């Protein structure tokens, strides 16, 4: 097994959802022999206190708060964390900014965090911190609206990995990353590509000949990338329709345990997947790693 994930970062606010993610992160770190870093970012001390409390009192309050947070971090992991190299950090500041700065400085390989909420409605929202992290960091980010579901538990060693890509060089890189992960985990790979349905004329969707050409070009390109990857025999699924419906439907039909996508902004026709990244993260039937 290659060392694809040298360090896994788990930001936590001690919410039930982030505690569930930490549990899965332990298994991931053990599987890849990764260093696991638990990070809690506390809010800065309100400067208004300076007008009421003495500097010594504020310092004592901050010290106690930090000790309490370290105590909570120490009790965060389950009993099966024994043998995993764990680093615990408590930092003061803006959560998204601290997470992004740490990930860049330490060259973190994977950040694992929940989206937000547990209800049917909140499942379709992204928390502000998660959204900022997804926008600001350059490393892969694991997110899930299903951290309490069986699907999420299977991420530890998924059997089926779906990889949704565009027809561009960035999509090729994402596919190679997914193939590396799948090879390490002996998982099956499903490559998903959505062909746009141009509707300049409301009566027609996409000209049949043009559709066939687009499908053929996409299939040829994907096949070539796969031949140079560690998953040359991956299944290829190319369909017409909206990105979110094609990708989520394919992931659901193939009972994917994990979906790998790109998330950088790209407004061009070949970059539709990336502009739909947040929608895929919210609506995917399984956990998502966005790159």
C-alpha positions in Angstrom: 0.0 0.0 0.0 1.3 3.5 -0.9 1.4 6.3 1.6 -1.3 8.4 -0.2 -2.4 10.0 3.1 0.5 11.0 5.3 -1.5 13.3 7.6 -5.2 13.4 8.1 -6.6 16.6 9.7 -9.9 16.5 11.7 -11.2 19.9 12.8 -13.7 19.5 15.6 -16.1 21.8 17.4 -17.1 18.8 19.7 -20.5 18.6 18.0 -22.0 15.0 17.7 -21.4 15.2 13.9 -17.7 16.1 14.2 -17.3 13.4 16.9 -18.6 10.8 14.4 -16.2 12.0 11.8 -13.3 11.6 14.3 -14.3 8.0 14.8 -14.0 7.3 11.1 -10.8 9.2 10.8 -9.1 6.9 13.3 -9.8 3.9 11.1 -8.6 5.8 8.0 -5.4 6.8 9.7 -4.8 3.2 10.8 -5.5 1.9 7.4 -3.0 4.3 5.7 -0.5 4.5 8.6 -1.3 8.2 8.7 -0.6 10.8 11.4 -4.0 12.0 12.8 -4.3 15.6 13.9 -7.3 16.8 15.9 -7.7 20.5 15.8 -10.1 22.7 17.8 -10.2 26.4 17.1 -11.6 28.5 20.0 -13.0 32.0 19.6 -10.8 34.9 20.5 -11.3 36.5 23.9 -13.9 39.3 23.8 -11.9 42.5 24.2 -14.9 44.0 26.1 -13.8 41.9 29.1 -10.7 44.1 29.3 -12.8 46.9 30.7 -14.3 44.7 33.4 -11.7 42.0 34.2 -8.0 42.4 35.0 -5.4 41.1 32.5 -4.5 38.4 35.0 -8.1 37.3 35.3 -8.4 37.1 31.5 -5.2 35.1 31.2 -6.4 32.7 33.8 -9.7 32.3 32.0 -7.9 31.6 28.7 -5.6 29.1 30.4 -8.6 27.2 31.9 -10.5 27.2 28.6 -7.5 25.8 26.8 -7.0 23.1 29.4 -10.6 22.2 29.1 -10.4 22.0 25.3 -7.4 19.8 25.5 -9.2 17.5 28.0 -12.1 17.2 25.6 -9.7 16.4 22.7 -8.0 13.7 24.8 -11.4 12.1 25.4 -12.6 12.6 21.8 -11.3 9.4 20.3 -12.7 5.9 20.8 -10.9 3.1 22.6 -9.7 1.6 19.3 -7.5 4.6 18.6 -4.7 2.8 20.4 -1.7 2.6 18.1 -2.6 5.6 15.9 -0.2 8.5 16.1 -2.4 11.4 17.2 -1.6 15.1 17.6 -4.0 17.4 19.4 -4.0 21.1 18.9 -6.0 24.0 20.4 -5.7 27.3 18.5 -7.4 30.6 19.0 -8.8 32.4 15.9 -11.2 32.1 13.0 -11.9 28.4 12.4 -11.8 28.4 8.6 -8.7 30.5 8.4 -6.8 28.5 11.0 -7.7 25.2 9.3 -6.6 26.5 5.9 -3.4 27.9 7.2 -2.5 24.7 9.1 -3.4 22.5 6.1 -1.1 24.6 3.8 1.8 24.9 6.3 1.8 21.2 7.1 0.9 19.9 3.7 -2.0 18.0 5.0 -3.2 15.2 2.7 -6.8 15.0 3.7 -9.2 17.0 5.8 -12.2 15.2 7.2 -15.2 17.1 8.4 -19.0 16.9 8.3 -21.2 19.2 6.3 -23.8 20.2 8.9 -26.9 19.1 10.7 -28.8 15.9 10.9 -32.3 16.6 9.7 -33.7 16.1 6.2 -33.6 19.8 5.6 -30.2 20.6 7.1 -28.7 17.8 5.1 -28.9 20.1 2.1 -27.0 22.9 3.7 -23.3 23.5 4.1 -22.0 25.0 7.3 -20.2 28.3 6.9 -16.9 26.9 8.1 -17.1 23.8 5.9 -17.9 26.0 2.9 -15.0 28.3 3.5 -12.6 25.4 4.0 -13.7 23.8 0.7 -13.1 27.2 -1.0 -9.7 28.0 0.6 -7.7 24.8 0.9 -5.9 23.0 -1.9 -5.8 19.5 -0.4 -8.6 16.9 -0.7 -11.5 17.3 1.7 -13.7 14.5 2.9 -17.3 15.5 3.8 -20.5 13.7 4.4 -24.1 14.3 5.2 -24.3 10.7 6.3 -21.8 10.4 9.1 -24.3 8.4 11.2 -25.3 6.1 8.4 -23.8 2.8 7.4 -22.7 4.3 4.1 -20.2 6.5 5.9 -18.8 3.7 7.9 -17.9 1.8 4.7 -15.6 4.7 3.7 -13.0 3.2 6.0 -12.5 0.6 3.3 -14.9 1.2 0.5 -15.7 -1.5 -2.0 -16.9 0.8 -4.8 -15.5 4.3 -5.5 -17.2 6.5 -7.9 -15.2 9.2 -9.6 -17.0 12.1 -11.4 -14.8 14.0 -13.9 -15.0 16.7 -16.6 -13.2 16.4 -20.0 -10.2 18.5 -19.0 -6.7 17.9 -17.6 -7.9 18.6 -14.0 -10.4 15.8 -14.4 -7.5 13.5 -15.5 -5.6 14.3 -12.3 -8.7 13.6 -10.2 -9.2 10.3 -11.9 -5.5 9.3 -11.3 -5.9 10.2 -7.6 -9.1 8.2 -7.3 -7.4 5.2 -9.0 -4.5 5.4 -6.6 -6.9 5.3 -3.7 -8.9 2.4 -5.2 -5.8 0.4 -5.9 -4.6 0.8 -2.3 -8.0 -0.3 -1.0 -8.7 -3.0 -3.7 -11.9 -1.2 -4.6 -13.8 -1.1 -7.8 -13.9 2.2 -9.7 -16.8 3.7 -11.6 -15.9 6.7 -13.7 -18.8 9.1 -14.3 -19.0 11.8 -16.9 -22.1 13.9 -17.7 -22.7 15.1 -21.2 -24.4 18.5 -21.3 -27.9 18.7 -22.9 -27.9 21.9 -24.8 -31.4 23.4 -25.0 -31.1 26.4 -27.3 -34.2 25.0 -29.0 -36.8 23.9 -26.4 -38.0 21.1 -28.7 -34.7 19.4 -29.1 -32.2 18.3 -26.5 -28.9 17.5 -28.1 -28.4 16.5 -31.7 -27.9 12.7 -31.8 -24.8 12.9 -34.0 -23.2 15.5 -31.7 -24.1 13.5 -28.7 -22.5 10.4 -30.1 -19.3 12.4 -30.9 -19.2 13.8 -27.3 -19.7 10.4 -25.8 -17.0 8.8 -28.1 -14.5 11.6 -27.3 -15.1 11.4 -23.6 -14.8 7.6 -23.6 -11.6 7.7 -25.6 -10.0 10.3 -23.3 -11.1 8.5 -20.1 -9.9 5.1 -21.4 -6.4 6.6 -22.2 -6.1 8.1 -18.7 -7.2 4.8 -17.1 -4.6 2.9 -19.1 -1.9 4.9 -17.4 -3.5 4.6 -14.0 -3.7 1.8 -11.4 -7.3 1.1 -12.3 -7.1 0.3 -16.1 -10.2 -1.8 -16.0 -12.5 0.7 -14.4 -16.1 0.9 -15.6 -17.0 4.0 -17.5 -20.5 5.6 -17.3 -21.3 8.5 -19.7 -24.8 9.9 -19.7 -26.6 13.1 -20.8 -28.2 15.4 -18.3 -27.5 17.7 -15.4 -24.3 17.0 -13.5 -25.9 16.5 -10.1 -28.6 14.1 -11.4 -26.2 12.0 -13.5 -23.5 11.7 -10.8 -25.8 11.1 -7.9 -27.9 8.6 -9.8 -24.8 6.7 -11.0 -23.4 6.6 -7.5 -26.7 5.3 -6.1 -27.2 2.7 -8.8 -23.7 1.3 -8.3 -24.0 1.4 -4.5 -20.9 3.6 -4.3 -19.3 3.9 -0.8 -17.4 7.0 -1.8 -17.6 9.7 -4.5 -14.5 11.6 -5.7 -15.0 14.9 -7.4 -13.2 18.2 -8.3 -14.3 21.4 -6.6 -12.3 24.3 -8.2 -14.4 27.0 -9.8 -14.6 26.8 -13.6 -17.3 28.5 -15.6 -16.6 26.9 -18.9 -18.7 24.2 -20.5 -16.1 21.5 -19.7 -16.0 22.7 -16.1 -19.6 22.2 -15.2 -18.8 19.5 -12.6 -16.6 21.9 -10.6 -19.4 24.6 -10.5 -21.7 21.9 -9.1 -19.3 20.7 -6.4 -21.3 22.1 -3.5 -24.5 20.5 -4.8 -22.8 17.1 -5.2 -21.4 17.4 -1.7 -24.8 18.1 -0.3 -26.8 15.6 -2.3 -24.4 12.7 -2.8 -25.8 9.4 -1.5 -22.4 8.6 0.0 -19.4 10.5 1.5 -17.5 12.7 -0.9 -13.8 13.5 -1.3 -13.4 16.7 -3.2 -10.1 17.6 -4.8 
